[in-house]
Amino acid sequence: MKSYSVCLRESALQLPRPDCVHSYKRRSGKWRPPQAAVKPNSHLPMRSFEVKNRTSAEDMKSLRLITAIKTPYLPDGRFDLEAYDALVNTQIANGAEGVVVGGTTGEGQLMSWDEHIMLIGHTVNCFGSSIKVIGNTGSNSTREAIHATEQGFAVGMHAALHINPYYGKTSVDGMVSHFDSVLPMGPTIIYNVPGRTGQDIPPRVIHTLAQSPNLAGVKECAGNDRVEQYTGEGIMVWSGNDDQCHEARWNHGATGVVSVTSNLLPGLMRKLMFEGKNTELNSKLLPLINWLFQEPNPIALNTALAQLGVVRPVFRLPYVPLPSAQRLEFVGFGSENWPGELCWRKRCSGS
């Protein structure tokens, strides 16, 4: 072993030394350290203007009906992509113009980021030419929001949905800095839902962000007075409250709605957003909408879709099905109230 090691050392000594360093010094006369390819504190979107599905904030502003799409599961807890694809196809067939992937309704808060970005990419690849794909890439961590948004645009999403930092709340200036970190990457919808985040996004934050050409608008859950304030200032707003969306659309200037109910009734929700004021239809829908929000969303929606056989009765904790009394209430709505809508023709016919 001793002689072997000596042999290695002798062999190493006999290897020719590379002359590149010496030749470099001869050319320049002075050695310089390599320069970083990316400047510090700059975020480079992982997506060029040539990539498919590239869109602008202006393209998003015309959308009237956006569905916060449900994410179904297999018994082992993985995504049920077959059921998911059927849900999205139903949205397209019934006139929805966009889907929010991995939002609160889609249980993005229960996904890993790998699952999240995979589902956004899957939706884009399968349906991106037929419907706008809005990826919920927001986070209470600005670093995570930046990274997820880069990945979301890299896989082709048309726009990002961003919430303000929740739980570990920040100042007004902190909100602006948080959103300013992601707005340059592409079209963005800001989501204000104080009931979940514990903190309202005040109008002065939105006024500051509105200077960016990438701000498509606001999904607003703070009521129709706020909706009217923004629309009066030329800021696009989607109602985030299904029970208020009819009034928001026709009396307060909202562009449309980001809807939970449209998972069940996309055709009727489209009618509510497109065909003028219809208080009769709105009144007919309100009992079902109230039922859907009796517990925190998406508990009731998950229960309803499972009852209809549209998705498997598989819930990711901490969500669990509604108890039997509430499930019976849903049965009481009856498919006769929504022919061809609530459980779709195939299901209602028993085929």
C-alpha positions in Angstrom: 0.0 0.0 0.0 2.9 2.3 0.8 4.6 1.7 -2.5 1.2 2.1 -4.3 0.7 5.6 -2.7 4.2 6.6 -3.7 3.5 5.4 -7.2 0.3 7.5 -7.3 2.2 10.6 -6.2 5.0 10.0 -8.7 2.4 9.5 -11.4 0.6 12.7 -10.4 3.9 14.6 -10.6 4.3 13.5 -14.2 0.9 14.8 -15.4 1.2 17.9 -17.6 0.1 21.1 -16.0 -2.7 23.0 -17.8 -1.4 26.1 -19.5 -4.8 27.9 -19.6 -4.2 30.0 -16.5 -0.8 31.1 -17.8 -2.1 31.9 -21.2 -5.0 33.8 -19.6 -2.5 35.9 -17.7 -0.4 36.5 -20.8 -3.5 37.7 -22.6 -4.8 40.1 -20.0 -1.9 40.7 -17.7 -4.3 40.6 -14.7 -6.5 37.9 -13.3 -10.1 38.9 -12.7 -12.7 36.9 -10.6 -15.7 35.6 -12.6 -18.8 37.9 -12.6 -22.2 36.8 -11.3 -24.7 36.1 -14.1 -27.6 37.5 -12.1 -27.6 40.8 -10.2 -28.5 40.5 -6.5 -32.1 41.3 -5.5 -33.6 41.0 -9.0 -36.2 38.4 -9.9 -36.1 37.1 -13.4 -39.4 35.5 -14.5 -38.8 32.0 -15.8 -40.9 32.6 -18.9 -40.4 34.6 -22.0 -43.0 36.4 -24.2 -42.7 33.7 -26.7 -44.0 30.9 -24.4 -47.5 29.6 -25.1 -50.5 31.2 -23.4 -48.7 34.4 -22.7 -51.4 37.0 -21.9 -51.7 40.5 -20.6 -53.6 42.1 -17.7 -55.9 43.6 -20.3 -56.9 40.1 -21.5 -58.0 39.2 -18.0 -60.1 42.3 -17.4 -62.9 41.1 -19.7 -63.6 37.9 -17.8 -67.1 37.7 -16.2 -67.3 34.2 -14.8 -64.2 32.7 -13.1 -64.7 29.4 -11.2 -62.7 28.7 -8.1 -62.3 25.1 -9.1 -62.5 22.1 -6.7 -59.6 19.6 -6.4 -60.8 16.0 -6.2 -58.9 13.2 -4.6 -58.3 9.5 -5.1 -58.6 7.1 -2.0 -54.9 7.2 -1.5 -55.0 11.0 -1.2 -53.5 11.8 -4.6 -55.2 14.1 -7.1 -58.0 12.5 -9.1 -57.1 14.0 -12.4 -59.9 12.2 -14.3 -62.5 13.7 -12.1 -60.7 17.1 -12.2 -60.6 17.1 -16.0 -64.4 16.4 -16.1 -65.0 19.3 -13.7 -63.0 21.7 -15.9 -64.6 20.4 -19.1 -68.0 21.1 -17.5 -66.9 24.7 -16.8 -65.8 25.2 -20.4 -69.0 23.6 -21.8 -71.2 25.9 -19.7 -69.4 29.1 -20.4 -67.0 29.8 -17.6 -64.1 31.9 -18.9 -61.5 31.2 -16.2 -60.6 28.9 -13.4 -58.6 29.6 -10.2 -56.4 26.6 -9.6 -55.3 25.7 -6.0 -57.3 28.5 -4.4 -59.1 28.2 -1.1 -61.9 26.2 -2.8 -59.3 24.1 -4.6 -57.5 23.5 -1.2 -54.2 25.0 -2.2 -53.5 25.6 1.5 -53.4 21.8 1.9 -51.1 21.1 -1.1 -47.3 20.9 -1.3 -45.9 23.4 -3.7 -44.9 20.5 -6.0 -48.5 19.4 -6.1 -49.7 23.0 -6.6 -47.5 23.8 -9.6 -48.1 20.4 -11.1 -51.9 21.0 -11.1 -51.5 24.5 -12.6 -49.3 23.0 -15.4 -51.7 20.1 -16.0 -54.6 22.6 -16.3 -52.7 24.8 -18.7 -51.6 21.8 -20.9 -55.0 20.3 -21.1 -57.3 23.4 -21.1 -55.2 26.5 -21.5 -56.4 27.2 -25.1 -60.0 27.1 -24.0 -60.1 28.8 -20.6 -57.9 31.2 -18.7 -55.9 29.5 -15.9 -55.3 31.7 -12.8 -52.8 30.1 -10.5 -53.1 30.8 -6.8 -49.4 31.3 -6.1 -49.8 33.7 -3.1 -48.3 33.1 0.3 -47.8 34.8 3.6 -44.1 34.4 2.9 -42.9 36.8 0.2 -40.0 34.4 -0.8 -42.4 31.6 -1.3 -44.8 33.8 -3.3 -42.0 34.9 -5.6 -40.7 31.3 -6.2 -44.2 29.9 -6.7 -45.2 32.7 -9.1 -42.0 32.2 -11.1 -42.9 28.5 -11.4 -46.5 29.1 -12.2 -45.7 31.4 -15.1 -43.0 29.0 -16.2 -45.6 26.3 -16.7 -47.9 28.6 -18.6 -50.5 30.1 -16.2 -52.3 33.2 -17.6 -52.4 35.1 -14.4 -51.5 34.8 -10.7 -53.8 35.3 -7.7 -52.2 36.9 -4.7 -53.4 37.2 -1.1 -52.0 39.6 1.5 -49.7 38.0 4.1 -51.9 36.3 6.7 -51.4 35.3 10.4 -48.0 37.0 10.6 -49.6 40.2 9.4 -47.6 43.1 8.1 -47.8 46.9 7.8 -49.4 48.8 4.9 -45.9 49.5 3.5 -45.1 45.8 4.0 -48.2 44.8 1.9 -47.1 47.1 -0.9 -43.6 45.7 -0.9 -44.9 42.1 -0.8 -47.1 42.7 -3.9 -44.5 44.7 -5.6 -42.2 41.7 -5.5 -44.6 39.6 -7.6 -46.4 42.1 -9.8 -43.5 42.4 -12.4 -43.8 38.7 -13.3 -47.1 38.8 -15.0 -50.9 39.6 -14.9 -52.0 39.6 -11.2 -55.3 39.6 -9.3 -55.1 40.8 -5.7 -57.4 38.9 -3.4 -58.8 40.7 -0.3 -60.6 38.4 2.1 -60.3 39.8 5.6 -62.4 37.0 7.1 -59.6 34.5 6.3 -56.4 36.6 6.5 -57.5 38.7 9.6 -56.4 41.9 7.8 -58.1 44.1 5.3 -56.1 45.4 2.3 -56.9 49.1 2.5 -57.7 51.1 -0.7 -54.5 53.0 -0.5 -52.6 49.8 -1.1 -54.6 49.0 -4.2 -54.2 52.6 -5.5 -50.5 52.2 -5.2 -50.5 48.8 -7.0 -52.8 50.1 -9.7 -49.8 52.0 -11.2 -48.5 48.6 -12.4 -49.6 47.5 -15.9 -49.7 44.0 -14.6 -52.5 44.6 -12.1 -55.6 43.0 -13.7 -57.8 43.8 -10.7 -59.1 42.8 -7.3 -61.1 39.9 -6.0 -62.9 41.7 -3.3 -64.7 40.1 -0.3 -65.1 43.3 1.8 -68.5 44.2 0.4 -70.1 46.1 -2.4 -69.4 49.5 -1.1 -65.7 48.7 -1.6 -66.5 47.2 -5.0 -68.2 50.5 -6.1 -65.3 52.6 -4.7 -62.8 50.8 -6.9 -64.9 50.5 -10.0 -65.6 54.3 -9.8 -61.9 54.8 -9.9 -61.4 52.5 -13.0 -60.1 49.5 -11.1 -61.5 46.2 -12.2 -63.1 44.1 -9.5 -64.5 40.6 -9.2 -66.9 39.9 -6.4 -65.6 37.2 -4.1 -69.0 36.7 -2.5 -71.5 34.6 -4.4 -74.4 35.9 -2.4 -73.5 39.5 -3.3 -72.2 39.0 -6.9 -75.5 39.8 -8.7 -75.8 43.2 -6.9 -72.0 43.7 -7.4 -72.2 43.1 -11.1 -75.3 45.1 -12.0 -75.6 47.8 -9.3 -71.9 48.4 -8.3 -69.9 48.0 -11.5 -68.1 44.8 -10.8 -66.5 43.0 -13.8 -67.9 39.6 -12.6 -67.4 37.0 -10.0 -64.9 34.4 -8.8 -67.4 31.8 -7.9 -67.7 28.7 -5.7 -71.3 28.0 -6.7 -70.4 27.7 -10.4 -68.7 24.4 -9.6 -72.3 23.2 -9.4 -74.2 25.6 -11.6 -71.9 27.1 -14.1 -74.6 27.8 -16.7 -76.8 29.7 -14.3 -73.9 31.6 -12.8 -72.9 32.6 -16.3 -76.5 33.8 -16.9 -76.4 35.8 -13.7 -73.2 37.6 -14.9 -74.0 38.0 -18.6 -77.7 38.5 -19.2 -78.5 41.5 -17.2 -80.2 42.0 -13.9 -82.2 39.0 -12.9 -83.5 39.2 -9.3 -85.7 36.2 -9.8 -82.8 33.9 -10.7 -80.7 35.5 -8.0 -83.4 34.8 -5.4 -83.7 31.2 -6.6 -79.9 30.7 -6.2 -79.5 32.3 -2.7 -80.8 29.3 -0.6 -78.2 27.0 -2.3 -75.5 29.6 -2.0 -76.3 30.1 1.7 -76.1 26.3 2.2 -72.7 26.2 0.5 -71.3 28.7 3.0 -72.9 27.4 6.2 -69.5 26.0 7.2 -66.1 27.3 6.0 -65.7 26.8 2.3 -65.0 24.2 0.7 -66.6 21.8 3.2 -70.2 22.1 1.8 -69.0 22.1 -1.8 -66.9 19.0 -1.3 -69.9 17.3 0.4 -72.3 18.3 -2.4 -70.0 17.1 -5.2 -69.5 13.8 -3.4 -73.2 13.3 -2.9 -73.7 13.9 -6.6 -71.1 11.3 -7.5 -69.0 13.8 -9.4 -66.0 13.3 -7.1 -65.1 10.5 -4.7 -66.0 11.1 -1.0 -62.4 11.6 -0.1 -61.5 14.6 2.1 -58.1 16.0 3.1 -58.0 16.8 6.7 -58.9 19.1 8.4 -61.9 19.1 6.1 -64.6 16.5 6.8 -68.1 16.0 5.3 -71.2 17.8 6.5 -73.3 15.8 8.9 -76.3 13.9 7.7 -78.9 16.6 8.5 -77.1 19.1 6.3 -76.6 16.5 3.6 -80.4 15.8 3.6 -81.0 19.6 3.1 -78.9 19.4 0.0 -81.0 16.5 -1.3 -84.0 18.7 -0.7 -83.0 21.2 -3.3 -83.7 18.6 -5.9 -82.5 18.3 -9.4 -86.0 19.5 -10.6 -84.9 23.0 -9.5 -81.9 23.0 -11.9 -82.7 20.7 -14.8 -79.5 19.8 -16.6 -77.5 21.9 -14.2 -76.9 20.8 -10.6 -75.9 17.2 -11.3 -75.6 17.6 -15.1 -77.8 15.6 -17.5 -75.8 12.4 -17.4 -76.0 12.2 -13.6 -79.7 13.2 -13.3 -80.7 10.6 -15.9 -79.0 7.9 -13.9 -76.7 6.9 -16.8 
